[in-house]
């Protein structure tokens, strides 16, 4: 029963989020998905005979906390994911803690313009839920075959993409909140797609459709429908690395004296952070692309007497 209620809550959350007529979509999704995750973890703890009710000990007996209606007080989602027996991985828990914190903000204030700022977290939460409901209770409870993808009818121009990335509607305090929240997380918590789902689209020069993951036809803004405007797109998730990962790579290939200070000195010398082909800042943290790893490796080779 709890799993079914959980599943229905998540499906309602996704359906509302995908409804083009609803503007309060992120807030509605967070509230309903919070219920879905809570019921899912309650069902799991019940299946493992783990007591998920609040109580205090009076001698050798448990005295259970009750609501005003004299019902048991069950754990809220935050208590569920902080339990040592929680079956969720580190990144999934970090994702939920982020959405829980946003929910607390929603309870007291409606923050404008949050949709584009947190959509990666929402997408990750959906994928995580589908993964865990099937892992814990069987494939028959999955929702991936029940809900279709969200479809939009308007074209997105490069200017619009830039506007979405630089969301001026998001208030400064909310941007500061996201940076502050993520700065308190470990690299392991934010380094994967279970915390935030990201997709990068890159133009892929090819005359054959079979070479590409998707073929998207764009209509020119002047109304032209020339077949030459068919663009082949290769969908990739560009690999990103934390600084400590790159330092460890250099240590492992024979440069044990290459340290984090060496790494910082190098990127400052080359002013690498201003070059988007080398690095990107997400949520206040810097990630580095493989092209920068080649620069670091060449630097170590040239200075092998220093780092070897």
C-alpha positions as CSV (number, residue, x, y, z in Angstrom):
1,X,0.0,0.0,0.0
2,X,2.8,2.5,0.9
3,X,4.7,1.7,-2.3
4,X,1.6,2.3,-4.4
5,X,0.9,5.6,-2.7
6,X,4.5,6.6,-3.1
7,X,4.4,5.7,-6.8
8,X,1.1,7.7,-7.3
9,X,2.6,10.7,-5.6
10,X,5.7,10.7,-7.9
11,X,3.6,10.2,-11.0
12,X,1.4,13.2,-10.0
13,X,4.6,15.3,-9.4
14,X,5.9,14.5,-12.8
15,X,2.6,15.1,-14.6
16,X,2.1,18.5,-12.9
17,X,5.7,19.4,-13.7
18,X,5.2,18.5,-17.4
19,X,1.9,20.4,-17.6
20,X,2.5,23.5,-19.8
21,X,-0.5,25.3,-18.2
22,X,1.0,25.2,-14.7
23,X,3.5,27.9,-13.6
24,X,3.9,26.7,-10.0
25,X,5.6,23.5,-11.3
26,X,8.9,23.2,-9.4
27,X,7.3,24.0,-6.1
28,X,4.5,21.5,-6.7
29,X,7.0,18.8,-7.9
30,X,9.1,19.2,-4.8
31,X,6.2,18.9,-2.4
32,X,4.7,15.9,-4.1
33,X,8.0,14.1,-4.7
34,X,8.9,14.7,-1.0
35,X,5.8,12.7,-0.1
36,X,6.7,10.0,-2.7
37,X,10.2,9.6,-1.2
38,X,8.9,9.6,2.3
39,X,6.4,6.8,1.6
40,X,9.0,4.8,-0.3
41,X,11.4,4.9,2.6
42,X,8.7,4.1,5.1
43,X,7.8,1.1,3.0
44,X,11.4,0.0,3.0
45,X,11.9,0.4,6.8
46,X,8.6,-1.5,7.4
47,X,9.9,-4.3,5.2
48,X,13.1,-4.5,7.3
49,X,11.2,-4.3,10.6
50,X,12.8,-0.9,11.4
51,X,10.7,1.2,13.7
52,X,10.3,4.6,11.9
53,X,8.0,6.2,14.6
54,X,9.2,8.9,16.9
55,X,9.4,7.8,20.6
56,X,11.2,8.4,23.8
57,X,12.3,5.8,26.3
58,X,10.7,5.7,29.7
59,X,12.6,3.1,31.6
60,X,12.7,0.0,29.4
61,X,9.5,1.0,27.5
62,X,9.0,3.1,24.4
63,X,6.6,6.0,24.7
64,X,5.5,7.0,21.2
65,X,5.0,10.6,20.2
66,X,1.5,11.3,18.9
67,X,-0.2,13.9,16.8
68,X,-3.1,16.0,18.0
69,X,-5.3,13.4,16.5
70,X,-3.6,10.8,18.6
71,X,-1.9,9.1,15.6
72,X,1.8,8.0,15.6
73,X,4.3,10.5,14.4
74,X,6.3,8.9,11.6
75,X,9.7,10.1,10.4
76,X,9.7,12.9,7.9
77,X,11.9,12.5,4.8
78,X,15.0,14.2,6.4
79,X,15.0,11.8,9.3
80,X,14.5,8.9,6.9
81,X,17.6,9.7,4.9
82,X,19.7,10.5,8.0
83,X,19.1,7.0,9.3
84,X,22.1,4.7,9.3
85,X,19.9,2.1,7.6
86,X,18.9,4.3,4.7
87,X,19.4,2.4,1.5
88,X,20.1,5.5,-0.7
89,X,23.5,6.3,-2.0
90,X,25.4,9.5,-1.0
91,X,24.5,11.6,-4.1
92,X,20.8,10.7,-3.9
93,X,20.7,11.7,-0.3
94,X,22.5,15.0,-1.1
95,X,20.0,15.6,-3.9
96,X,17.0,15.1,-1.6
97,X,18.6,17.3,1.1
98,X,18.8,20.1,-1.5
99,X,15.2,19.7,-2.5
100,X,14.1,19.5,1.2
101,X,15.9,22.8,1.9
102,X,14.1,24.4,-1.1
103,X,10.8,23.0,0.2
104,X,11.4,24.8,3.6
105,X,11.9,28.0,1.7
106,X,8.7,27.5,-0.2
107,X,6.8,27.0,3.0
108,X,7.7,30.6,4.1
109,X,8.3,32.4,0.9
110,X,7.7,31.9,-2.8
111,X,11.1,32.3,-4.6
112,X,10.6,33.5,-8.2
113,X,12.4,32.1,-11.2
114,X,13.7,28.9,-9.6
115,X,12.6,26.5,-12.4
116,X,15.7,26.8,-14.5
117,X,18.0,27.0,-11.5
118,X,17.0,23.6,-10.1
119,X,15.7,21.6,-13.1
120,X,18.8,19.4,-13.1
121,X,18.2,18.5,-9.5
122,X,14.5,17.7,-10.3
123,X,15.5,15.5,-13.2
124,X,18.0,13.6,-11.1
125,X,15.4,13.1,-8.4
126,X,13.0,11.5,-10.9
127,X,15.7,9.1,-12.3
128,X,16.8,8.3,-8.7
129,X,13.3,7.5,-7.6
130,X,12.6,5.2,-10.6
131,X,15.9,3.4,-9.9
132,X,15.3,2.8,-6.2
133,X,11.6,1.9,-6.4
134,X,12.5,-0.9,-8.8
135,X,15.6,-1.9,-6.8
136,X,13.8,-2.1,-3.5
137,X,10.4,-3.4,-4.6
138,X,10.7,-4.8,-8.1
139,X,10.6,-3.7,-11.7
140,X,6.8,-3.7,-11.7
141,X,6.8,-0.6,-9.6
142,X,8.9,1.4,-12.1
143,X,7.4,4.6,-13.6
144,X,9.7,4.9,-16.6
145,X,7.1,3.1,-18.9
146,X,4.2,5.1,-17.5
147,X,5.2,8.6,-18.3
148,X,6.2,10.1,-21.6
149,X,8.8,12.8,-22.1
150,X,8.0,16.4,-21.8
151,X,7.5,18.1,-25.2
152,X,7.7,21.8,-25.9
153,X,6.3,23.5,-29.0
154,X,8.5,26.7,-29.1
155,X,11.9,26.9,-30.7
156,X,14.9,27.7,-28.5
157,X,17.4,30.1,-30.1
158,X,21.0,30.5,-28.9
159,X,20.0,33.8,-27.3
160,X,17.3,32.1,-25.3
161,X,19.7,29.4,-24.2
162,X,22.1,32.0,-22.9
163,X,19.2,33.7,-21.0
164,X,18.2,30.5,-19.4
165,X,21.8,29.9,-18.3
166,X,22.1,33.4,-16.8
167,X,18.8,33.4,-15.0
168,X,18.4,37.1,-13.9
169,X,15.0,36.3,-12.4
170,X,16.5,34.2,-9.7
171,X,17.0,36.4,-6.7
172,X,20.4,37.0,-5.3
173,X,19.6,35.3,-2.0
174,X,18.5,32.1,-3.8
175,X,21.7,32.0,-5.9
176,X,23.7,32.6,-2.7
177,X,21.7,29.8,-1.0
178,X,22.6,27.3,-3.8
179,X,26.3,28.2,-3.6
180,X,26.3,28.0,0.2
181,X,24.5,24.7,0.3
182,X,26.7,23.0,-2.3
183,X,29.9,24.4,-0.7
184,X,29.0,22.4,2.4
185,X,28.9,19.1,0.4
186,X,31.8,16.8,-0.3
187,X,33.2,16.2,-3.8
188,X,31.7,12.7,-3.7
189,X,28.2,14.0,-3.0
190,X,28.1,16.4,-6.0
191,X,30.3,14.7,-8.5
192,X,27.7,12.4,-10.2
193,X,24.4,12.6,-12.0
194,X,22.4,11.3,-9.0
195,X,22.9,14.7,-7.4
196,X,22.2,16.8,-10.5
197,X,21.5,15.6,-14.0
198,X,23.3,17.5,-16.8
199,X,23.2,17.1,-20.5
200,X,25.4,19.0,-22.9
201,X,24.5,19.2,-26.6
202,X,27.4,19.8,-29.0
203,X,27.3,20.2,-32.8
204,X,28.6,17.1,-34.5
205,X,29.7,17.5,-38.1
206,X,28.5,14.5,-40.0
207,X,26.5,13.9,-43.2
208,X,25.1,10.5,-41.9
209,X,22.3,10.2,-39.4
210,X,23.6,6.9,-38.2
211,X,26.6,8.6,-36.7
212,X,24.5,10.6,-34.3
213,X,22.4,10.0,-31.2
214,X,19.7,12.4,-32.4
215,X,18.8,14.4,-35.5
216,X,17.0,17.6,-34.8
217,X,15.5,19.8,-37.5
218,X,15.6,23.5,-36.7
219,X,13.5,26.0,-38.6
220,X,15.3,29.2,-39.3
221,X,13.9,32.3,-37.6
222,X,13.2,33.9,-41.1
223,X,10.6,31.1,-41.8
224,X,12.8,29.2,-44.2
225,X,12.3,25.4,-44.3
226,X,15.3,24.5,-46.3
227,X,16.4,20.9,-45.8
228,X,19.9,22.2,-45.4
229,X,18.8,23.4,-41.9
230,X,18.8,19.8,-40.6
231,X,21.5,19.7,-38.0
232,X,22.9,16.4,-36.6
233,X,23.4,16.5,-32.9
234,X,25.5,14.2,-30.8
235,X,24.2,14.1,-27.2
236,X,27.0,13.7,-24.7
237,X,27.7,14.2,-21.0
238,X,31.0,15.9,-21.0
239,X,33.3,14.4,-18.4
240,X,34.3,16.7,-15.6
241,X,37.0,16.2,-13.0
242,X,37.7,17.7,-9.5
243,X,41.2,19.1,-9.0
244,X,42.1,16.4,-6.5
245,X,41.3,13.8,-9.1
246,X,43.7,15.4,-11.6
247,X,46.4,15.6,-8.9
248,X,45.9,11.9,-8.1
249,X,46.1,11.1,-11.8
250,X,49.5,12.8,-12.1
251,X,50.7,11.0,-8.9
252,X,49.7,7.7,-10.4
253,X,51.5,8.2,-13.7
254,X,54.8,9.0,-12.1
255,X,54.7,12.5,-10.7
256,X,54.3,12.0,-6.9
257,X,55.6,15.5,-6.1
258,X,52.8,17.2,-8.1
259,X,50.5,18.6,-5.4
260,X,47.4,20.7,-5.1
261,X,49.5,23.8,-4.7
262,X,51.2,22.8,-8.0
263,X,47.8,22.5,-9.7
264,X,46.6,25.9,-8.4
265,X,49.9,27.6,-9.4
266,X,49.5,26.2,-12.9
267,X,46.0,27.3,-13.6
268,X,46.8,30.7,-12.2
269,X,49.8,31.1,-14.5
270,X,47.7,30.1,-17.5
271,X,44.6,32.0,-16.3
272,X,42.8,28.7,-17.2
273,X,39.5,29.4,-15.5
274,X,38.5,32.0,-18.0
275,X,38.8,29.5,-20.8
276,X,35.5,27.5,-21.1
277,X,37.3,24.7,-22.9
278,X,39.3,24.0,-19.8
279,X,37.0,24.6,-16.9
280,X,33.4,25.3,-15.7
281,X,32.0,26.6,-12.4
282,X,28.9,24.8,-11.2
283,X,27.3,25.7,-7.9
284,X,30.4,27.5,-6.7
285,X,32.7,24.6,-7.5
286,X,35.2,24.3,-10.3
287,X,35.3,21.3,-12.6
288,X,38.0,20.6,-15.2
289,X,37.7,19.0,-18.6
290,X,40.0,16.5,-20.2
291,X,41.7,19.1,-22.4
292,X,43.1,20.7,-19.2
293,X,44.3,17.3,-18.0
294,X,46.5,17.2,-21.1
295,X,47.9,20.6,-20.3
296,X,48.7,19.4,-16.7
297,X,50.3,16.2,-18.0
298,X,52.5,18.2,-20.5
299,X,53.5,20.5,-17.7
300,X,54.6,17.6,-15.5
301,X,56.5,16.0,-18.4
302,X,58.4,19.3,-19.1
303,X,59.1,19.6,-15.3
304,X,59.7,15.9,-14.5
305,X,62.8,16.7,-12.4
306,X,60.6,18.8,-10.1
307,X,57.6,16.5,-9.9
308,X,59.1,13.1,-10.5
